[in-house]
Amino acid sequence: MDHGLAALVAPPPFDPADAPEAVTVARGGLDLRLTFIDGAEATVAAETLRLNCRCAWCTRARIEDRFPARFEAVAATDVKLIGGYAAHLSFSDGHDRGIYPWTYIRQLAEGCAAAPAPARAA
């Protein structure tokens, strides 16, 4: 007897390959280092993560044009795993509302790796 349960079984709403095997808060919280299941490694700056927070508070601040352009020296202070699909990050500026899916973090990491480093004054 089929009760339609087969229709309820669906693939996860994220790519399991985007879940990291290891997450390390590095450089005093300025970076998040990740090693992914597929062997890829990435580093994402805490500032990049903070600037790309999608929580309601940050979204509202963007709509009202009051979201900062930079979060200089912001550090990740805590990383909590959420159900195998995301991380809840807390930052040194007191912000702790962002939930970052691993797929999103990996996209941010790939964007950081592809972006040229800013020129530094000599």
Rosetta blueprint (number, residue, H / E / L):
1 M L
2 D L
3 H L
4 G L
5 L H
6 A H
7 A H
8 L H
9 V L
10 A L
11 P L
12 P L
13 P L
14 F L
15 D L
16 P H
17 A H
18 D H
19 A L
20 P E
21 E E
22 A E
23 V E
24 T E
25 V E
26 A E
27 R H
28 G H
29 G H
30 L L
31 D E
32 L E
33 R E
34 L E
35 T E
36 F E
37 I L
38 D L
39 G L
40 A L
41 E E
42 A E
43 T E
44 V E
45 A E
46 A H
47 E H
48 T H
49 L H
50 R H
51 L H
52 N L
53 C L
54 R L
55 C L
56 A H
57 W H
58 C H
59 T H
60 R H
61 A H
62 R H
63 I H
64 E L
65 D L
66 R L
67 F L
68 P L
69 A L
70 R L
71 F L
72 E L
73 A L
74 V L
75 A L
76 A E
77 T E
78 D E
79 V E
80 K E
81 L E
82 I E
83 G L
84 G L
85 Y L
86 A E
87 A E
88 H E
89 L E
90 S E
91 F E
92 S L
93 D L
94 G L
95 H L
96 D L
97 R L
98 G E
99 I E
100 Y E
101 P E
102 W H
103 T H
104 Y H
105 I H
106 R H
107 Q H
108 L H
109 A H
110 E H
111 G H
112 C H
113 A H
114 A H
115 A L
116 P L
117 A L
118 P L
119 A L
120 R L
121 A L
122 A L
